[in-house]
Amino acid sequence: MNDLAHKRLRGLAGNPALPLEWQLRLLEHGNRDVWFGLLWRPGVADEVLEAAVSHPDPAARTLIPDNWYLSATWRARMADDTDAAIRLTVAKGPTPFRMPVEPLPAETFAKLAQDPDPQVRAEVAGHRDVPGEVRVALAADPDPIVRATTCRGWGVELPRDKVESLLCDDDPRVRRAAMQLAYLYRPEFIPRLLEDDSYDSVTWFDRTRVAAKAPLDRATAEMLATHEDDELREAVAANPCLPADLVAALATDESPEVRLVVSMRQELTEEQRAAIDYTIEPHDRITPPDWLWHHLDDLDLMRLCVHSRHIGLRRGAAYSVHLTPDLVTVLAADSDFAVRLLLCENHPAAPADLLLRTHREATVITRWDLLERPNFPRDRLAEFAGSPDPQLRRLAMVDPTTPAATIERLSHDPHEDVRADAAADPRLPVGRLLQLLGEAATATAAASNPSLPREAMAAILTEGGIS
């Protein structure tokens, strides 16, 4: 199969108008690229999914459990697969960016917790959505890596008696993992954990977590606040029990990262924050402090953060879906672009004008995700058809009111992305659609167009060797 034929076949696989019988033929005779186009999209027919679940090639079956477009019910079907790698993928689940995924049913987690492959069981043990009773059962698993992974700390914590049992485990890795849960109420473990600078890939643990969260005695707090390791000083600067004099000392630390962390401590006043020499650049990524991140539903706290002069706190508040309309209005007018972007990405009531403005200003690929936000003004985009910016010209094809003549004109655009979007638009005249089907840059998009004539679909299948 030549490259152009492959592009067409890949595009046809994702065409929502492709007859069911031909979808099933693509699933039976295609390859991974074709299967991806066929299965990795919303609205796949149950008949196609049913055939994919039992497909003889694991490369096709693995597109079910890792697919964020599919329900947990379909993904759970693969928990009985004969291929351990596929069952492991079921246990991991999809990991889409900024998209909620339906958790697996409790009974599926319970089934995977009894999987013969310890890698599968370990994945379940560390999963944030695993039911508490399943994690407790896995704390007694015969494999030490599985037992250690139950201490990862996501979701429901292990009961204290189970942690105490793991502290006496025969395997030193399990005992160390248990210490990483117990140090909050067993402070005798704190010095030992702080001395260990090795990263634990099983429980995703390092000593900065202890420095940031542990109840520290005075000597340990002083040691960390003056440590030569910048990362340890940065971690302890966030510790809520750090004495005030050490907070004041770290506020003038030589490291700008340390000073920034201090500036976001909860107990500081606006004047105290402003007195600290910290800098936040427009493209800096800032992790919201725990006291803010874990209380995004506290409207009194969110109000303080929204009206703060500290950009980091305003960015943190912009993650909250609980903001009232008046707070949304304040953040929508914020001078910091990241505040406005985070508001658009997280709040369902982000205003239409802000969504459009932010999409136009953004340079990140996730700008296109904003088009799926509830208030995005899709019916105000036709005017961009004449924009000098090709990425804005693409917006015109999102507008349901854009006339077919404009789509046809954009199909001749000098920019490849614009032509490809036009090629996939069902308003494009069929004659022009067939022309674009013959161009390498637009063949895949044209083949995915639901207006593609049936005879053209048949020709693509024949050309691709799909009998």
PyMOL commands that set and color helices and strands:
alter all, ss='L'
color gray80, all
select helices_A, chain A and resi 3-13+20-29+32-39+46-53+58-61+72-80+84-92+106-112+118-125+132-138+144-152+160-167+172-182+187-195+207-213+218-225+230-236+244-250+256-263+270-274+290-293+299-306+311-317+325-332+337-346+352-361+365-372+378-380+382-386+390-398+404-410+416-424+430-436+443-447+454-463
alter helices_A, ss='H'
color red, helices_A
deselect
rebuild
show_as cartoon
